[in-house]
Amino acid sequence: MSDDALERIAAALERMSPAPMDAPDFEAADAFVWHVEPDRLEPVLEVNRVDMTLLVGIDRSRDTLLANTVQFARGLPANNALLWGARGMGKSSLVKAVHAAVQAEGHALKIVELQREDLPSVGRLLNVLRTSDARFLLFCDDLSFSHDDQHYKSLKAVLDGGIEGRPDNVVFYATSNRRHLMPRDMIENERSSAINPSEAVEEKVSLSDRFGLWLGFHPCSQDEYLAMIDGYCAAHGITLDADTLRAEAIEWQATRGARSGRVAWQFFTDLAGRQGVKV
C-alpha cells in the first residue's frame, strides 16, 4: 500500500476518533461556547446581555430563576429549567442576566453555551466539565425538535437518568418557543396514527418533563411594551416628549404586527440612532 493511501487512512481514523481536547483554562473567562470538530471550549470575554432591571413584565419568572441559580451557585440542590413561550419576550436575555446577577452577588459561576446542533456531543462536554471544581450553567438557546430529529435522545439521559447523569457541578437551562419542545401538529399526528397513541406521545414529550422548572413567557401588553421603552430611554439618557415617544412606539409596533421585548428594543435602537446616542 502506498504512503499516500496510508496517510489518507490515518487522517480518516483521526477524524472518526479525534484526540482528546486539552484541559481548558476555566480561569480565562466566565463564559464559554462549546464547539465540535475538534472539541473545544472557546472563552467569551464580553457577553451580549442586558441588565436584569430592564427586563419588564417577567417578574415571577425572573425571581424563580434567580433563586434557583443562586441555590446552585451555593452548592445546593437546583433544578434544570425550561423557559418557554412567546418569542422576543426575554427568555435568553433572562438567562444571561441571571448569570450576571449571581456573579455580582459574589458567587463563582460559569456559563457555557451549547448549540442545539451539537447536542450529540453533550456527553463529551459533561465529561470535561465534571473534572473541574467550578460550577457551570449549561445553556441551550432556542431548543426544539422536528419529527425525525433524534438529538433529543442525547439530552434525555443527561437531564434525568443514565448511569453517569448530570454532574453535580452542572445545571442545564434551555429556551424554546414550544412548551413540549415538539411541534403541536407532530404530537397530534402521533395521537392519531400510532398503534398505541399514549406511548408514542409520551416518548416525544418526556424530554420536557425532565426539567424541574417550567417558566412560561407570554405576549406583553401595550403598557408593558411602553414601560420597556421607557426603561431603555432612562438607562441611556434619552429624553423625548412623552406623547411623541408613545405615538412613535405604538406606530412602530403596529408596523411590526406584534409587541414584545425584542420589538421594544428594535424601536429603541432606531430612536437612539436618530438621537445620536450610542448604546
Secondary structure, DSSP 8 states (H G I E B T S, - for coil): --HHHHHHHHHHHHHHS--------TTS-SEEEEETTTTEEEEESS-----GGG--S-HHHHHHHHHHHHHHHTT-----EEEEESTTSSHHHHHHHHHHHHHHTT---EEEE--GGGGGGHHHHHHHHTTSSS-EEEEESS----TT--HHHHHHHHHS-SSS-S-TTEEEEEEESSTTSS-HHHHHHHHHH-SSHHHHHHHHHHHHHT-SEEEEE----HHHHHHHHHHHHHHTT----HHHHHHHHHHHHHHHT---HHHHHHHHHHHHHHHT---
